[in-house]
Structure formats: C-alpha cells, structure tokens
C-alpha cells in the first residue's frame, strides 16, 4: 500500500485542536486505505468517461 498522507501534517492538525489530540498508528493506516479507495473510484469514473485525467468532480 502506498502512503498517501504526511503523518506529520495529520499529527500537527490534531495537536492544534482544542482539546489537543493524538493520532494512533492505526489511524494513519485507515486514512491511507480510505484515500486509496477514493482515488481508485475516481480513476474508474474518469476512465468510464473516457478521460485520462482525474478531476475534482470524480471524487
């Protein structure tokens, strides 16, 4: 599985919340899985529309 997220960015975002939050390692794995599924679906939609470019509305 590819890494689609920057762990530091996710962690920084969580730490800026009120109250300050931590992020578990399982959260990073699940985020990557969900992003991969989202991108796969978007790619399939682009291909179904005979395009080679994934566009925002494919998401």
N, C-alpha and C positions, 0 to 999 in steps of 0.2 A: 504494500500500500504506500502511496506517495504521501508526503507531508504537505498539506495544503495550507496549514496555518503557521504562524510565527508564535511559538509558545510565549515568548517574552511579551508580545503585544497583548495576548489574551490575559496573561498574568497582570500586566500593568493596568489593563482595563478593570479587572476585578479588584485590584488594590485601590483604585480611585473611587470605588463605590462607597456609599455610606449605608451600612457599615462596611468596613474593609473586608473583602472576601479572599479566600484562597481557591486555587483550582487544582483538582486532583488529576493524576496522570490518566485515569480512565476518561476524564472529560476531554482531554486532548485527542485521545483515540476515537471517541464518539464524534467529536467535531469533524475530524478528518473523514470518517465514514460517511457522515451526512453531506459534507461538501462534495465528496466523490460521487455520491448518488445524485446530487443536484446537478453536477456537471455532466454526468452520463445522460440524464434525462434531457438536459439542454442540448447536448450533442445529437441525440436521437431526433429531437424536434427540428434542429437545424437541417440535418440530413433528410428528414421527411419532407422538408420544404425546399429541397434541392439547393441548399446553401452549404458553403464550406466555412462559414463564419458563425460562431455562436454569438447571439445578440442578447441584450438585456431582457427582451421580452421572451426569450426562450427559457429563462429561469422561472 
